[in-house]
Amino acid sequence: MKLVTFTTADNTKSRIGIVRDDGIVDLSQLAGLPVSMKALLGEGEGSITKVRDFAATASEAIDLSLVTLDAPIPDPGKILAIGLNYGDHIEESGRDKPRHQLWFNKQHNCINAPLGDINLPSVSTRLDYEAELCLIIGRRCKHVPRERAHEVIAGFCCGNDVSVRDWQRRSQTMQIGKSFDTHGPIGPYLVTPDEVGDPHDLEIHAYVNGEERQHSNTRHLIFDCYDAIAHLTQAFTLDVGDVLFMGTPAGVGVAMKPPQFLKEGDIVRIDIEKLGFIENRVVREQAECIIE
C-alpha cells in the first residue's frame, strides 16, 4: 500500500490518500478518519486495515496529474540520520569503518516535498546530495530487540540527505550543515512493509541532470534498519512519525575529483526500487529577513 499526503488546485488543505492504478483515493471521504498521516499511523493496525479496505472498493480516484504531493510525513517529531553506513562511502570519505552507529539530527524544518525545490544557500556553494533509504516509525517504542524491530516500522520512502559540506564540517555533530530549510526531501509515498518485502535488498540510485552518480543496494548497509531501531531505542523513545535516514553509498559530489557540487538549475533524482522516486530542482535561496 502506498500512502500519500497531498493537495489539489481546488482544495489546498492537506489530505491523506492511497495510491491505486487509477489515481489517489482521498481518505477524507472516510468518516471518522484522522486528517494527518502521523495521526493515522498512531491509530494502529485497525485504522490501516480500514483504509486499505476502503481504497479497494472506492468508486472514485483523483488522477495523479491533478495533485501535488507533500512529504508523506510533513511534520515528523524527530529526523535522525546515520553516517558512514556503506563501505564504499566510507572508503571515498577516507574514514575508518565505525565501531558504533554514528547518528545525527536533521531539524524538522528541512523536510521537503518529493518534487519540491532545494535551496542553494546564500551562505555556501558546497551543496551536495545523498541518496538514502528512509524508514518511518509507526509505533511508539523503547528497548526494542532487533528481532522485533520490524513490528514498529510503518513504511519506507526515498530520501535525499542534502548536505552543505562546509557547514557540516564546522560542527562535530554535523547538525547545522544537514538541516538547512528544504534539505530533507522525502517521498513520494509511504510504502508499507508488506509491499516492500525485504528492505535490505533494494536497488538505490542518484542522478544529477540525468547522469547516474550513485548506484548500490541496501544489502550493503553496515547497520541495517533493524539494527538502527534496536540501537536507538536503547537510548530514547521513538515516536510515531519519526523518520530515520539510513545512510548513503559512494558517489557523492564532494568525493569526486574534482568535487562536483550542485548548482542552480541542477535536478537531483533519487530512485529506490519499489519505492518510486523523488526529484528536486536546485534554486537560489532568497535570503530575506523573516520575523513573525
DAMOZI-V578066 format. One record per residue. N is the residue number from 1. RES is the residue in one small letter. PHI is phi in degrees with one decimal (NA if undefined). PSI is psi in degrees with one decimal (none if undefined). D_CENTER is the distance of its C-alpha to the mean C-alpha in Angstrom with 2 decimals. Layout:
BEGIN
n->N res->RES phi->PHI psi->PSI d_center->D_CENTER
n->N res->RES phi->PHI psi->PSI d_center->D_CENTER
END
This chain:
BEGIN
n->1 res->m phi->NA psi->135.2 d_center->16.86
n->2 res->k phi->-110.5 psi->112.4 d_center->14.17
n->3 res->l phi->-99.2 psi->140.8 d_center->13.58
n->4 res->v phi->-134.9 psi->156.1 d_center->12.78
n->5 res->t phi->-111.4 psi->131.1 d_center->13.40
n->6 res->f phi->-152.0 psi->166.1 d_center->15.83
n->7 res->t phi->-134.6 psi->168.0 d_center->19.00
n->8 res->t phi->-128.7 psi->164.5 d_center->22.07
n->9 res->a phi->-61.2 psi->-33.4 d_center->24.66
n->10 res->d phi->-93.8 psi->-1.8 d_center->27.23
n->11 res->n phi->-152.4 psi->95.0 d_center->25.10
n->12 res->t phi->-86.3 psi->6.7 d_center->22.57
n->13 res->k phi->-76.2 psi->131.1 d_center->21.98
n->14 res->s phi->-63.6 psi->133.2 d_center->18.47
n->15 res->r phi->-132.3 psi->166.6 d_center->18.73
n->16 res->i phi->-115.1 psi->151.4 d_center->16.98
n->17 res->g phi->-154.6 psi->176.5 d_center->17.89
n->18 res->i phi->-122.5 psi->133.9 d_center->17.89
n->19 res->v phi->-83.5 psi->126.9 d_center->17.86
n->20 res->r phi->-117.4 psi->175.6 d_center->21.19
n->21 res->d phi->-59.6 psi->-31.0 d_center->22.96
n->22 res->d phi->-98.1 psi->8.0 d_center->24.78
n->23 res->g phi->136.2 psi->-154.5 d_center->22.04
n->24 res->i phi->-109.9 psi->128.3 d_center->20.34
n->25 res->v phi->-85.8 psi->119.6 d_center->22.30
n->26 res->d phi->-76.9 psi->113.0 d_center->22.25
n->27 res->l phi->-78.0 psi->-5.9 d_center->22.17
n->28 res->s phi->-68.6 psi->-12.8 d_center->23.98
n->29 res->q phi->-73.6 psi->-16.1 d_center->27.02
n->30 res->l phi->-92.4 psi->111.6 d_center->26.94
n->31 res->a phi->-60.7 psi->140.1 d_center->29.08
n->32 res->g phi->81.6 psi->3.3 d_center->28.06
n->33 res->l phi->-88.4 psi->142.8 d_center->24.33
n->34 res->p phi->-58.6 psi->156.0 d_center->21.96
n->35 res->v phi->-95.9 psi->-7.8 d_center->20.58
n->36 res->s phi->-119.6 psi->155.0 d_center->17.05
n->37 res->m phi->-64.0 psi->-42.2 d_center->14.30
n->38 res->k phi->-63.0 psi->-41.0 d_center->14.44
n->39 res->a phi->-66.8 psi->-38.4 d_center->18.20
n->40 res->l phi->-61.6 psi->-48.3 d_center->18.24
n->41 res->l phi->-61.2 psi->-35.9 d_center->16.40
n->42 res->g phi->-66.0 psi->-21.0 d_center->18.79
n->43 res->e phi->-78.8 psi->-12.2 d_center->21.73
n->44 res->g phi->90.1 psi->-172.2 d_center->21.18
n->45 res->e phi->-63.5 psi->-28.9 d_center->22.10
n->46 res->g phi->-60.1 psi->-46.0 d_center->25.01
n->47 res->s phi->-70.3 psi->-35.3 d_center->23.09
n->48 res->i phi->-63.3 psi->-41.5 d_center->20.61
n->49 res->t phi->-64.3 psi->-39.5 d_center->23.77
n->50 res->k phi->-61.7 psi->-45.4 d_center->25.33
n->51 res->v phi->-72.2 psi->-32.0 d_center->22.69
n->52 res->r phi->-63.2 psi->-44.7 d_center->22.60
n->53 res->d phi->-65.9 psi->-39.7 d_center->26.40
n->54 res->f phi->-63.8 psi->-45.1 d_center->26.45
n->55 res->a phi->-63.7 psi->-32.0 d_center->24.20
n->56 res->a phi->-69.0 psi->-25.3 d_center->26.44
n->57 res->t phi->-113.0 psi->-8.3 d_center->29.53
n->58 res->a phi->-61.5 psi->137.9 d_center->28.55
n->59 res->s phi->-82.9 psi->-21.9 d_center->30.78
n->60 res->e phi->-121.3 psi->145.8 d_center->28.71
n->61 res->a phi->-139.4 psi->147.2 d_center->25.34
n->62 res->i phi->-89.5 psi->130.3 d_center->24.07
n->63 res->d phi->-60.0 psi->136.1 d_center->23.74
n->64 res->l phi->-58.1 psi->-29.7 d_center->20.25
n->65 res->s phi->-69.1 psi->-13.3 d_center->21.93
n->66 res->l phi->-99.6 psi->1.7 d_center->22.91
n->67 res->v phi->-116.6 psi->157.7 d_center->19.60
n->68 res->t phi->-112.9 psi->120.8 d_center->16.97
n->69 res->l phi->-83.9 psi->133.6 d_center->13.46
n->70 res->d phi->-97.4 psi->175.1 d_center->11.61
n->71 res->a phi->-57.2 psi->139.0 d_center->8.07
n->72 res->p phi->-54.5 psi->-40.4 d_center->8.58
n->73 res->i phi->-115.5 psi->95.5 d_center->8.85
n->74 res->p phi->-74.7 psi->-16.2 d_center->10.42
n->75 res->d phi->-132.5 psi->55.2 d_center->12.14
n->76 res->p phi->-64.7 psi->146.9 d_center->10.61
n->77 res->g phi->-74.3 psi->-48.1 d_center->13.52
n->78 res->k phi->-126.0 psi->140.4 d_center->12.10
n->79 res->i phi->-122.5 psi->115.0 d_center->9.17
n->80 res->l phi->-120.0 psi->138.2 d_center->10.39
n->81 res->a phi->-132.3 psi->140.5 d_center->10.00
n->82 res->i phi->-101.4 psi->138.4 d_center->12.68
n->83 res->g phi->-101.8 psi->155.3 d_center->14.90
n->84 res->l phi->51.4 psi->59.0 d_center->17.26
n->85 res->n phi->-115.0 psi->6.2 d_center->16.01
n->86 res->y phi->-125.9 psi->135.1 d_center->17.36
n->87 res->g phi->-58.3 psi->-40.7 d_center->21.12
n->88 res->d phi->-70.1 psi->-29.4 d_center->21.33
n->89 res->h phi->-72.1 psi->-36.5 d_center->19.05
n->90 res->i phi->-60.8 psi->-43.5 d_center->21.31
n->91 res->e phi->-62.6 psi->-45.5 d_center->24.27
n->92 res->e phi->-70.6 psi->-21.3 d_center->23.31
n->93 res->s phi->-85.3 psi->-11.2 d_center->22.59
n->94 res->g phi->70.1 psi->27.8 d_center->26.04
n->95 res->r phi->-108.4 psi->164.8 d_center->24.97
n->96 res->d phi->-84.5 psi->151.1 d_center->26.22
n->97 res->k phi->-62.2 psi->127.4 d_center->24.30
n->98 res->p phi->-68.9 psi->141.1 d_center->23.16
n->99 res->r phi->-79.5 psi->-27.0 d_center->25.23
n->100 res->h phi->-128.9 psi->161.5 d_center->22.72
n->101 res->q phi->-66.8 psi->133.7 d_center->18.97
n->102 res->l phi->-107.2 psi->102.2 d_center->18.01
n->103 res->w phi->-108.8 psi->147.0 d_center->15.48
n->104 res->f phi->-141.4 psi->164.5 d_center->14.83
n->105 res->n phi->-94.0 psi->145.5 d_center->13.42
n->106 res->k phi->-112.8 psi->131.7 d_center->11.30
n->107 res->q phi->-70.9 psi->150.8 d_center->13.04
n->108 res->h phi->-62.7 psi->-24.9 d_center->11.82
n->109 res->n phi->-65.3 psi->-15.9 d_center->13.34
n->110 res->c phi->-76.5 psi->-17.6 d_center->10.79
n->111 res->i phi->-59.3 psi->135.4 d_center->8.29
n->112 res->n phi->-138.5 psi->158.8 d_center->8.97
n->113 res->a phi->-72.2 psi->158.0 d_center->9.53
n->114 res->p phi->-62.0 psi->-24.7 d_center->8.69
n->115 res->l phi->-118.4 psi->18.0 d_center->12.25
n->116 res->g phi->-76.1 psi->158.2 d_center->12.81
n->117 res->d phi->-74.7 psi->144.8 d_center->14.89
n->118 res->i phi->-100.5 psi->131.5 d_center->14.06
n->119 res->n phi->-75.7 psi->132.2 d_center->16.97
n->120 res->l phi->-85.7 psi->110.5 d_center->19.33
n->121 res->p phi->-61.5 psi->149.7 d_center->20.57
n->122 res->s phi->-70.0 psi->-16.5 d_center->24.26
n->123 res->v phi->-105.7 psi->5.2 d_center->24.72
n->124 res->s phi->-160.3 psi->150.8 d_center->23.38
n->125 res->t phi->-112.8 psi->3.3 d_center->23.29
n->126 res->r phi->-95.0 psi->60.9 d_center->21.40
n->127 res->l phi->-93.1 psi->131.9 d_center->17.99
n->128 res->d phi->-135.7 psi->162.6 d_center->15.91
n->129 res->y phi->-111.9 psi->156.1 d_center->12.83
n->130 res->e phi->-149.2 psi->109.5 d_center->10.98
n->131 res->a phi->-71.2 psi->128.7 d_center->9.40
n->132 res->e phi->-144.7 psi->142.9 d_center->7.30
n->133 res->l phi->-75.6 psi->131.6 d_center->6.80
n->134 res->c phi->-115.0 psi->144.0 d_center->4.60
n->135 res->l phi->-120.5 psi->150.6 d_center->7.20
n->136 res->i phi->-119.0 psi->128.1 d_center->8.27
n->137 res->i phi->-75.9 psi->133.9 d_center->11.83
n->138 res->g phi->-113.0 psi->-6.6 d_center->14.48
n->139 res->r phi->-142.6 psi->135.6 d_center->17.62
n->140 res->r phi->-61.0 psi->134.0 d_center->18.91
n->141 res->c phi->-154.2 psi->152.7 d_center->20.01
n->142 res->k phi->-151.2 psi->145.4 d_center->21.97
n->143 res->h phi->50.9 psi->53.5 d_center->23.75
n->144 res->v phi->-89.3 psi->121.3 d_center->22.09
n->145 res->p phi->-69.4 psi->153.1 d_center->23.78
n->146 res->r phi->-54.2 psi->-39.4 d_center->21.88
n->147 res->e phi->-70.6 psi->-10.9 d_center->23.64
n->148 res->r phi->-112.5 psi->2.0 d_center->22.34
n->149 res->a phi->-60.6 psi->-33.0 d_center->18.70
n->150 res->h phi->-60.4 psi->-23.0 d_center->17.74
n->151 res->e phi->-70.0 psi->-20.0 d_center->19.30
n->152 res->v phi->-104.2 psi->4.9 d_center->16.73
n->153 res->i phi->-92.9 psi->120.0 d_center->13.56
n->154 res->a phi->-78.6 psi->-33.5 d_center->12.94
n->155 res->g phi->172.6 psi->-174.0 d_center->10.61
n->156 res->f phi->-133.2 psi->157.4 d_center->7.86
n->157 res->c phi->-156.0 psi->171.1 d_center->5.43
n->158 res->c phi->-80.4 psi->150.1 d_center->4.91
n->159 res->g phi->-144.9 psi->154.7 d_center->3.40
n->160 res->n phi->-125.6 psi->109.6 d_center->6.56
n->161 res->d phi->-82.4 psi->74.0 d_center->8.06
n->162 res->v phi->-61.1 psi->135.2 d_center->10.86
n->163 res->s phi->-131.0 psi->133.8 d_center->13.99
n->164 res->v phi->-98.8 psi->99.4 d_center->17.43
n->165 res->r phi->-63.7 psi->-39.8 d_center->19.44
n->166 res->d phi->-68.6 psi->-39.9 d_center->22.69
n->167 res->w phi->-69.6 psi->-35.6 d_center->21.31
n->168 res->q phi->-57.8 psi->-42.3 d_center->19.15
n->169 res->r phi->-83.7 psi->-7.3 d_center->22.43
n->170 res->r phi->-76.2 psi->-18.5 d_center->24.52
n->171 res->s phi->-127.1 psi->136.2 d_center->23.17
n->172 res->q phi->-60.3 psi->-31.0 d_center->23.17
n->173 res->t phi->-81.7 psi->-14.5 d_center->20.05
n->174 res->m phi->66.3 psi->0.7 d_center->18.13
n->175 res->q phi->-60.7 psi->-47.8 d_center->16.60
n->176 res->i phi->-64.3 psi->-45.5 d_center->17.93
n->177 res->g phi->-67.0 psi->-10.3 d_center->17.09
n->178 res->k phi->-106.5 psi->3.8 d_center->13.38
n->179 res->s phi->-127.2 psi->12.3 d_center->13.36
n->180 res->f phi->-57.2 psi->148.7 d_center->15.07
n->181 res->d phi->-51.3 psi->138.4 d_center->14.51
n->182 res->t phi->76.6 psi->-0.1 d_center->12.06
n->183 res->h phi->-93.0 psi->29.1 d_center->10.55
n->184 res->g phi->-143.0 psi->56.0 d_center->6.89
n->185 res->p phi->-65.6 psi->135.8 d_center->6.14
n->186 res->i phi->-137.8 psi->158.4 d_center->3.45
n->187 res->g phi->137.4 psi->-152.9 d_center->5.81
n->188 res->p phi->-76.4 psi->-17.9 d_center->8.67
n->189 res->y phi->-127.6 psi->163.5 d_center->9.42
n->190 res->l phi->-95.0 psi->109.3 d_center->9.11
n->191 res->v phi->-97.3 psi->122.2 d_center->11.35
n->192 res->t phi->-71.2 psi->152.4 d_center->13.80
n->193 res->p phi->-56.3 psi->-32.3 d_center->15.09
n->194 res->d phi->-64.3 psi->-27.6 d_center->18.41
n->195 res->e phi->-87.4 psi->-24.0 d_center->17.14
n->196 res->v phi->-83.3 psi->-37.9 d_center->15.11
n->197 res->g phi->75.9 psi->-132.1 d_center->17.98
n->198 res->d phi->-77.3 psi->112.6 d_center->17.64
n->199 res->p phi->-71.7 psi->-7.9 d_center->14.06
n->200 res->h phi->-104.2 psi->32.3 d_center->15.96
n->201 res->d phi->-152.8 psi->57.6 d_center->17.43
n->202 res->l phi->-123.6 psi->131.2 d_center->14.92
n->203 res->e phi->-70.8 psi->137.4 d_center->15.58
n->204 res->i phi->-131.3 psi->133.5 d_center->13.00
n->205 res->h phi->-134.9 psi->150.9 d_center->14.03
n->206 res->a phi->-128.9 psi->137.2 d_center->13.68
n->207 res->y phi->-126.5 psi->141.0 d_center->16.35
n->208 res->v phi->-120.9 psi->116.0 d_center->17.91
n->209 res->n phi->52.8 psi->39.1 d_center->20.44
n->210 res->g phi->85.4 psi->-10.1 d_center->20.67
n->211 res->e phi->-88.7 psi->125.4 d_center->21.45
n->212 res->e phi->-69.6 psi->124.2 d_center->19.60
n->213 res->r phi->-109.1 psi->-33.8 d_center->18.62
n->214 res->q phi->-131.4 psi->140.8 d_center->16.61
n->215 res->h phi->-155.0 psi->119.4 d_center->17.31
n->216 res->s phi->-154.6 psi->-166.3 d_center->17.07
n->217 res->n phi->-138.9 psi->143.5 d_center->16.48
n->218 res->t phi->-66.8 psi->-7.6 d_center->14.57
n->219 res->r phi->-65.6 psi->-17.5 d_center->18.13
n->220 res->h phi->-90.3 psi->4.6 d_center->18.54
n->221 res->l phi->-58.1 psi->134.9 d_center->16.31
n->222 res->i phi->-74.1 psi->-50.2 d_center->18.89
n->223 res->f phi->-110.9 psi->119.2 d_center->17.49
n->224 res->d phi->-87.0 psi->-175.9 d_center->15.69
n->225 res->c phi->-59.4 psi->-39.1 d_center->13.54
n->226 res->y phi->-73.7 psi->-37.3 d_center->16.85
n->227 res->d phi->-58.6 psi->-42.7 d_center->18.21
n->228 res->a phi->-60.8 psi->-48.3 d_center->15.37
n->229 res->i phi->-65.3 psi->-44.1 d_center->16.03
n->230 res->a phi->-60.4 psi->-41.0 d_center->19.75
n->231 res->h phi->-70.0 psi->-52.3 d_center->19.76
n->232 res->l phi->-62.8 psi->-38.8 d_center->17.85
n->233 res->t phi->-76.7 psi->-5.3 d_center->19.79
n->234 res->q phi->-71.6 psi->-25.7 d_center->22.99
n->235 res->a phi->-97.0 psi->-45.7 d_center->22.41
n->236 res->f phi->-151.6 psi->164.6 d_center->20.87
n->237 res->t phi->-73.2 psi->135.5 d_center->19.79
n->238 res->l phi->-95.6 psi->137.1 d_center->16.25
n->239 res->d phi->-109.8 psi->159.8 d_center->16.02
n->240 res->v phi->-57.0 psi->129.8 d_center->14.76
n->241 res->g phi->92.0 psi->-6.0 d_center->11.40
n->242 res->d phi->-63.7 psi->145.3 d_center->10.44
n->243 res->v phi->-117.9 psi->130.9 d_center->6.94
n->244 res->l phi->-113.6 psi->122.3 d_center->7.58
n->245 res->f phi->-90.4 psi->127.3 d_center->6.45
n->246 res->m phi->-98.3 psi->15.3 d_center->9.29
n->247 res->g phi->98.5 psi->162.8 d_center->10.96
n->248 res->t phi->-122.9 psi->147.1 d_center->12.08
n->249 res->p phi->-82.4 psi->-177.3 d_center->15.31
n->250 res->a phi->-64.1 psi->157.5 d_center->18.28
n->251 res->g phi->115.8 psi->8.6 d_center->18.68
n->252 res->v phi->-69.7 psi->156.2 d_center->17.25
n->253 res->g phi->-64.0 psi->-36.1 d_center->19.53
n->254 res->v phi->-65.5 psi->-23.7 d_center->21.10
n->255 res->a phi->-90.8 psi->-6.9 d_center->22.50
n->256 res->m phi->-73.0 psi->157.9 d_center->24.20
n->257 res->k phi->-120.7 psi->105.0 d_center->27.93
n->258 res->p phi->-76.1 psi->166.0 d_center->28.29
n->259 res->p phi->-56.6 psi->143.4 d_center->24.80
n->260 res->q phi->-120.6 psi->92.9 d_center->23.05
n->261 res->f phi->-86.7 psi->157.0 d_center->21.05
n->262 res->l phi->-70.1 psi->144.8 d_center->19.39
n->263 res->k phi->-121.6 psi->163.1 d_center->21.95
n->264 res->e phi->-55.0 psi->130.7 d_center->22.33
n->265 res->g phi->95.3 psi->-16.7 d_center->21.95
n->266 res->d phi->-62.7 psi->148.5 d_center->19.79
n->267 res->i phi->-119.3 psi->123.6 d_center->17.23
n->268 res->v phi->-109.7 psi->127.2 d_center->14.19
n->269 res->r phi->-120.6 psi->127.0 d_center->12.83
n->270 res->i phi->-111.4 psi->124.9 d_center->10.20
n->271 res->d phi->-128.1 psi->123.5 d_center->11.54
n->272 res->i phi->-126.8 psi->131.6 d_center->11.09
n->273 res->e phi->-50.0 psi->132.3 d_center->14.08
n->274 res->k phi->74.4 psi->-9.7 d_center->14.13
n->275 res->l phi->-109.8 psi->-6.3 d_center->10.63
n->276 res->g phi->85.9 psi->-151.6 d_center->11.71
n->277 res->f phi->-147.3 psi->158.3 d_center->10.53
n->278 res->i phi->-118.6 psi->149.2 d_center->9.25
n->279 res->e phi->-144.5 psi->123.3 d_center->12.16
n->280 res->n phi->-133.4 psi->132.7 d_center->12.91
n->281 res->r phi->-90.7 psi->140.6 d_center->16.42
n->282 res->v phi->-85.7 psi->124.3 d_center->17.52
n->283 res->v phi->-125.8 psi->150.9 d_center->19.98
n->284 res->r phi->-72.1 psi->130.8 d_center->22.33
n->285 res->e phi->-66.3 psi->136.8 d_center->21.72
n->286 res->q phi->-89.8 psi->100.1 d_center->24.59
n->287 res->a phi->-80.7 psi->78.4 d_center->25.61
n->288 res->e phi->-107.3 psi->138.4 d_center->27.37
n->289 res->c phi->-67.4 psi->128.5 d_center->28.40
n->290 res->i phi->-124.9 psi->121.9 d_center->27.04
n->291 res->i phi->-132.6 psi->118.9 d_center->28.81
n->292 res->e phi->-119.2 psi->none d_center->28.57
END
